[in-house]
Amino acid sequence: MGAIDDPVVAGETSFQAWSDGITATPEGRAVYAEESAKMDLWLQLVEARQAVGLTQADLAERLGVSQSQVARIEKRGYDAHSLNTLRRYVAALGDGFGLEVRVRHPETKTAALTASATQHERQERTSSDGSRGA
């Protein structure tokens, strides 16, 4: 069976072409990143719960909610989590688990802020050096 006839190779090639098409624009990359983050979150929640040996019903009891509410929180693609819900979920997992939220600045803004801060520090040093000599 040649590479062209191999369904795995054909599938990988097809997926790569699809992925390249979606991520060809900045807007496409942003949507792809957002969807990937959603998928990562539900998977992290499920894996953490399973790592401590809890069922959805066990976690629901700890949270004081129904099993179906835990299932909704863990649903693939669900994106209406509140920060409070995530905090409570992670706390119910027990000691050693934590929730991290990061805000990232775009590269250009971060670079501009760093340059502005550096320029401001230089101006302060220059003016403080000048005032010492007076």
Residue pairs with C-beta under 8 A, 6 or more apart in sequence:
3 9
4 10
19 32
21 28
22 28
22 31
22 32
23 29
23 32
35 77
38 77
38 78
38 79
39 76
39 77
41 81
42 74
42 75
42 76
42 77
42 78
43 76
45 73
45 74
45 89
46 74
48 90
48 93
48 97
49 56
49 59
49 74
49 93
52 93
52 94
54 62
54 93
56 67
56 70
56 71
56 74
57 67
57 70
59 70
59 89
59 92
59 93
60 66
60 67
60 69
60 70
62 92
63 69
63 70
63 88
63 89
63 92
70 89
72 78
73 81
73 85
73 89
83 101
86 99
87 99
90 97
90 98
90 99
91 97
105 113
